[in-house]
């Protein structure tokens, strides 16, 4: 295929690519908010945490009608690559998706990776495509959404009081944006606790978190028009850090925010710290970002503990997503 590699600093090409992805979102995932140009551009340039992927565009005349995304992890999981295909709704069922996938598979094979992973909405069309491309379903993830204007505030207040009592030997720290330099290494250790979350049948290794990755994440979120709010829980008033939770609030879509990782180190579990962190974050957001109404989070369907906390706090299912993998 005659594909054009997207230059993330070419504003015209970025707008063309975003037009494709927004057309696909409106049809495939209308439950999600429209994309914003700052967030889209920041993601292309910085990735999730400072490690951007490649994006290749297929044009028909001047219009982008298809795109291939490939990401080769560099810090860990170097045995795999993630691959994504998007075709404009007006140009589907012409074999373009298959052609884009095969081009991506060739790039992965040339890079010496042995596994390809991808994700899709849990719906008949994307599932049929994935299976036709040789993928096997390896995980199920559920997207839940909290309506901060419609939750049972009395119930949440009761849960928060119970969590504060169970965690009375711990204190909370609030950070907006980048965390202080003297805490970066400890926060990297906290972040690694997310490796205990279920990954189902995905052939993946633990992710490696260090100072550079934490700073890369903070910079990427800032560049993508997301204001970070991080709550950290500490044992006592000067003891070790025990857990954290992070929310990214969209600075250009005021009603939306996203709940990122919530993790507690193993040696500090059993004190309801996960519930404490999430409930306290809700209270903080109400103060700091009163325009935020919708808060989305994602969990493996098998993560019963975190799902229990989310549902107790009023989260409801918005969509299900499938994780796919296939050997190269």
C-alpha positions as CSV (number, residue, x, y, z in Angstrom):
1,X,0.0,0.0,0.0
2,X,1.1,3.6,-0.6
3,X,1.1,4.8,2.9
4,X,2.2,8.1,4.2
5,X,3.9,8.3,7.6
6,X,2.2,10.9,9.7
7,X,4.4,13.7,10.9
8,X,3.0,14.7,14.2
9,X,4.4,18.2,13.8
10,X,2.6,18.7,10.4
11,X,-0.6,20.5,11.6
12,X,-2.5,19.9,8.3
13,X,-1.7,16.2,8.3
14,X,-2.6,15.9,12.0
15,X,-6.0,17.5,11.3
16,X,-6.6,15.1,8.4
17,X,-5.8,12.1,10.6
18,X,-8.0,13.4,13.4
19,X,-10.9,13.8,10.9
20,X,-10.7,10.1,10.1
21,X,-10.5,9.1,13.8
22,X,-13.4,11.4,14.7
23,X,-15.5,10.0,11.9
24,X,-14.9,6.5,13.1
25,X,-15.5,7.4,16.8
26,X,-18.9,9.0,16.0
27,X,-20.0,5.7,14.4
28,X,-18.2,3.1,16.5
29,X,-18.0,4.7,20.0
30,X,-20.6,7.5,20.2
31,X,-20.6,7.1,24.0
32,X,-17.2,8.7,24.1
33,X,-16.7,12.5,23.9
34,X,-15.6,14.2,20.6
35,X,-11.8,14.4,20.2
36,X,-10.0,17.7,20.8
37,X,-7.1,18.8,18.6
38,X,-4.7,19.6,21.5
39,X,-5.3,16.2,23.1
40,X,-5.0,14.4,19.8
41,X,-1.8,16.2,18.8
42,X,-0.2,15.7,22.2
43,X,-0.9,11.9,22.1
44,X,0.7,11.7,18.6
45,X,3.8,13.5,19.7
46,X,4.3,12.0,23.2
47,X,2.3,8.8,23.4
48,X,0.9,7.8,26.8
49,X,4.2,8.3,28.7
50,X,6.8,9.7,26.4
51,X,7.0,6.7,24.0
52,X,4.9,7.6,20.9
53,X,4.1,5.1,18.2
54,X,4.0,5.3,14.5
55,X,1.0,6.3,12.4
56,X,0.6,5.6,8.7
57,X,-2.1,7.2,6.6
58,X,-3.9,6.0,3.5
59,X,-5.4,8.8,1.3
60,X,-7.9,8.8,-1.4
61,X,-7.1,12.1,-3.2
62,X,-6.7,14.5,-0.3
63,X,-8.9,12.7,2.2
64,X,-7.4,10.2,4.8
65,X,-9.6,7.1,4.5
66,X,-7.6,4.7,6.5
67,X,-4.8,4.6,9.1
68,X,-2.4,2.1,10.6
69,X,-1.0,2.5,14.1
70,X,2.0,0.5,15.3
71,X,3.8,0.8,18.6
72,X,7.0,-1.0,19.5
73,X,7.5,-0.9,23.3
74,X,11.1,0.0,24.2
75,X,11.2,-0.2,28.1
76,X,9.7,-3.6,28.5
77,X,7.6,-6.2,26.6
78,X,10.0,-5.9,23.7
79,X,8.8,-9.3,22.4
80,X,5.6,-7.6,21.1
81,X,4.1,-4.7,19.2
82,X,0.6,-3.3,19.3
83,X,-1.2,-2.7,16.0
84,X,-4.4,-0.7,15.3
85,X,-6.4,-0.3,12.1
86,X,-9.0,2.4,11.3
87,X,-11.0,2.7,8.1
88,X,-13.4,5.6,7.4
89,X,-17.0,4.5,7.8
90,X,-17.7,5.5,4.1
91,X,-14.9,3.3,2.8
92,X,-15.4,0.0,4.7
93,X,-16.0,-3.5,3.3
94,X,-13.5,-2.8,0.5
95,X,-10.6,-4.8,1.8
96,X,-8.8,-1.7,3.2
97,X,-8.7,-3.0,6.7
98,X,-7.1,-6.2,5.8
99,X,-4.6,-4.5,3.6
100,X,-3.6,-2.1,6.4
101,X,-3.3,-5.0,8.8
102,X,-1.1,-7.0,6.5
103,X,1.1,-3.9,6.0
104,X,1.4,-3.5,9.8
105,X,2.1,-7.2,10.3
106,X,5.0,-7.0,7.8
107,X,6.5,-4.0,9.8
108,X,6.2,-6.0,13.1
109,X,7.8,-9.0,11.5
110,X,10.7,-6.9,10.1
111,X,11.3,-5.5,13.6
112,X,11.8,-9.0,15.0
113,X,8.8,-8.9,17.3
114,X,7.0,-12.3,17.9
115,X,3.6,-11.1,19.0
116,X,1.0,-8.6,17.9
117,X,-1.7,-7.3,20.3
118,X,-4.7,-5.1,19.6
119,X,-7.9,-3.9,21.2
120,X,-11.4,-3.4,20.0
121,X,-14.9,-2.6,21.1
122,X,-16.8,-5.8,22.1
123,X,-19.1,-5.7,19.0
124,X,-19.8,-8.2,16.1
125,X,-18.0,-6.3,13.3
126,X,-14.6,-5.6,15.0
127,X,-14.6,-9.1,16.6
128,X,-15.2,-10.7,13.2
129,X,-12.4,-8.6,11.7
130,X,-10.0,-9.5,14.5
131,X,-10.7,-13.2,14.1
132,X,-10.3,-13.0,10.4
133,X,-6.9,-11.5,10.9
134,X,-5.8,-14.5,13.0
135,X,-6.3,-12.9,16.4
136,X,-7.4,-14.8,19.5
137,X,-9.3,-13.1,22.3
138,X,-7.0,-12.8,25.3
139,X,-8.7,-10.3,27.7
140,X,-11.9,-8.5,28.5
141,X,-11.9,-4.9,29.8
142,X,-14.9,-2.9,31.0
143,X,-15.2,0.8,30.6
144,X,-17.2,2.3,33.5
145,X,-18.5,5.8,33.8
146,X,-19.4,7.8,36.9
147,X,-22.0,10.6,36.6
148,X,-20.7,13.0,39.4
149,X,-24.0,14.9,39.2
150,X,-26.1,11.9,39.7
151,X,-24.4,9.8,42.3
152,X,-25.8,9.0,45.8
153,X,-23.7,11.5,47.8
154,X,-24.9,10.2,51.1
155,X,-23.8,6.7,50.2
156,X,-20.4,7.9,49.0
157,X,-19.9,10.0,52.2
158,X,-20.7,6.9,54.3
159,X,-18.2,4.8,52.4
160,X,-15.6,7.5,52.7
161,X,-16.1,7.7,56.5
162,X,-15.7,3.9,56.7
163,X,-12.5,4.0,54.6
164,X,-11.0,6.9,56.7
165,X,-11.6,4.9,59.8
166,X,-10.0,1.7,58.4
167,X,-7.0,3.8,57.1
168,X,-6.7,6.0,60.2
169,X,-2.9,5.1,60.4
170,X,-2.4,6.7,57.0
171,X,-2.3,10.3,55.7
172,X,-3.0,11.7,52.2
173,X,-0.9,13.9,50.0
174,X,-2.3,15.9,47.0
175,X,-0.3,16.8,43.9
176,X,-1.4,18.7,40.9
177,X,0.7,18.2,37.7
178,X,4.3,17.0,38.3
179,X,5.1,15.5,41.7
180,X,8.1,16.8,43.7
181,X,11.5,15.5,42.6
182,X,12.2,14.0,46.0
183,X,9.2,11.6,45.6
184,X,9.7,10.5,42.0
185,X,11.5,7.3,42.8
186,X,9.0,6.2,45.5
187,X,6.1,7.1,43.1
188,X,7.7,4.9,40.4
189,X,7.6,2.0,42.9
190,X,4.0,2.8,43.7
191,X,3.2,2.8,40.0
192,X,4.7,-0.6,39.5
193,X,2.0,-2.0,41.9
194,X,-0.4,-1.9,38.9
195,X,1.4,-5.0,37.6
196,X,-0.7,-6.9,40.1
197,X,-3.8,-6.1,38.2
198,X,-5.2,-9.1,36.1
199,X,-4.0,-9.4,32.5
200,X,-6.1,-12.5,31.7
201,X,-4.5,-14.5,28.9
202,X,-2.4,-11.7,27.4
203,X,1.2,-12.7,26.8
204,X,2.7,-9.7,28.5
205,X,5.5,-9.0,31.0
206,X,5.4,-6.6,34.0
207,X,5.9,-3.0,33.0
208,X,9.0,-1.3,34.3
209,X,8.6,2.1,35.9
210,X,11.4,4.5,36.8
211,X,12.0,8.2,37.2
212,X,12.2,8.9,33.4
213,X,8.9,7.1,32.8
214,X,7.1,9.0,35.5
215,X,8.4,12.3,34.1
216,X,7.5,11.2,30.5
217,X,4.0,10.4,31.6
218,X,3.5,13.8,33.3
219,X,4.9,15.6,30.2
220,X,2.7,13.6,27.8
221,X,-0.4,14.3,29.8
222,X,0.3,18.1,30.0
223,X,1.0,18.1,26.2
224,X,-2.4,16.4,25.7
225,X,-4.4,19.0,27.5
226,X,-4.9,16.8,30.6
227,X,-4.5,18.3,34.1
228,X,-3.2,15.6,36.4
229,X,-4.5,15.2,39.9
230,X,-2.7,12.6,42.0
231,X,-3.5,11.5,45.5
232,X,-0.8,9.6,47.4
233,X,-1.4,7.8,50.7
234,X,1.5,7.6,53.2
235,X,1.8,5.4,56.3
236,X,1.7,7.7,59.3
237,X,2.9,11.2,58.7
238,X,6.4,10.5,57.6
239,X,6.4,6.8,56.7
240,X,6.7,5.1,53.3
241,X,4.3,5.8,50.5
242,X,1.6,3.1,50.3
243,X,-0.6,3.8,47.3
244,X,-1.9,6.3,44.9
245,X,-4.6,7.2,42.4
246,X,-4.5,9.5,39.4
247,X,-7.1,11.5,37.4
248,X,-6.6,13.4,34.2
249,X,-9.1,16.2,33.7
250,X,-9.5,17.5,30.1
251,X,-8.6,21.2,30.1
252,X,-10.4,21.8,26.8
253,X,-13.5,19.5,27.4
254,X,-14.5,20.7,30.8
255,X,-17.1,18.1,31.6
256,X,-14.8,15.1,31.2
257,X,-12.1,13.5,33.2
258,X,-10.5,10.1,33.2
259,X,-9.6,7.9,36.2
260,X,-6.2,6.4,35.6
261,X,-4.3,3.9,37.8
262,X,-5.2,3.2,41.4
263,X,-2.7,1.0,43.1
264,X,-1.7,0.0,46.6
265,X,1.5,-1.8,47.5
266,X,0.9,-5.4,48.7
267,X,2.2,-4.8,52.2
268,X,-0.4,-2.0,52.8
269,X,-3.5,-3.8,51.5
270,X,-6.3,-4.7,53.8
271,X,-6.8,-1.1,55.1
272,X,-9.4,0.0,52.4
273,X,-6.8,2.3,50.9
274,X,-8.2,1.8,47.3
275,X,-11.7,3.0,48.4
276,X,-10.2,5.8,50.4
277,X,-8.1,7.1,47.5
278,X,-11.0,6.9,45.0
279,X,-13.6,8.5,47.3
280,X,-11.2,11.2,48.4
281,X,-10.4,11.9,44.7
282,X,-14.1,12.5,44.0
283,X,-14.3,15.0,46.8
284,X,-11.1,16.8,45.6
285,X,-12.4,16.9,42.0
286,X,-15.7,18.5,43.2
287,X,-13.5,21.3,44.7
288,X,-10.8,21.7,42.0
289,X,-12.8,20.9,38.8
290,X,-16.5,21.6,39.5
291,X,-17.3,21.5,35.8
292,X,-16.4,17.8,35.5
293,X,-19.4,15.6,35.3
294,X,-18.2,12.4,33.6
295,X,-15.4,10.3,35.0
296,X,-14.4,7.2,33.1
297,X,-12.3,4.3,34.2
298,X,-11.3,0.9,32.8
299,X,-10.7,-2.4,34.5
300,X,-10.2,-6.0,33.5
301,X,-13.5,-7.8,33.8
302,X,-11.7,-10.3,36.1
303,X,-10.6,-7.5,38.6
304,X,-13.4,-8.2,41.0
305,X,-11.9,-6.1,43.9
306,X,-11.5,-2.8,42.0
307,X,-14.8,-3.3,40.2
308,X,-16.5,-3.7,43.6
309,X,-15.1,-0.4,44.7
310,X,-16.1,1.4,41.4
311,X,-19.6,0.1,41.5
312,X,-20.0,1.0,45.2
313,X,-19.0,4.6,44.2
314,X,-21.6,4.7,41.4
315,X,-19.8,3.7,38.3
316,X,-21.9,2.1,35.6
317,X,-20.8,0.2,32.5
318,X,-20.4,2.3,29.4
319,X,-18.8,-0.3,27.1
320,X,-16.8,-3.5,27.0
321,X,-13.5,-3.9,25.1
322,X,-11.6,-6.9,24.0
323,X,-7.9,-7.5,24.0
324,X,-6.6,-9.6,21.1
325,X,-3.2,-11.2,20.3
326,X,-1.6,-13.4,17.6
327,X,1.8,-14.7,17.0
328,X,3.8,-13.3,14.2
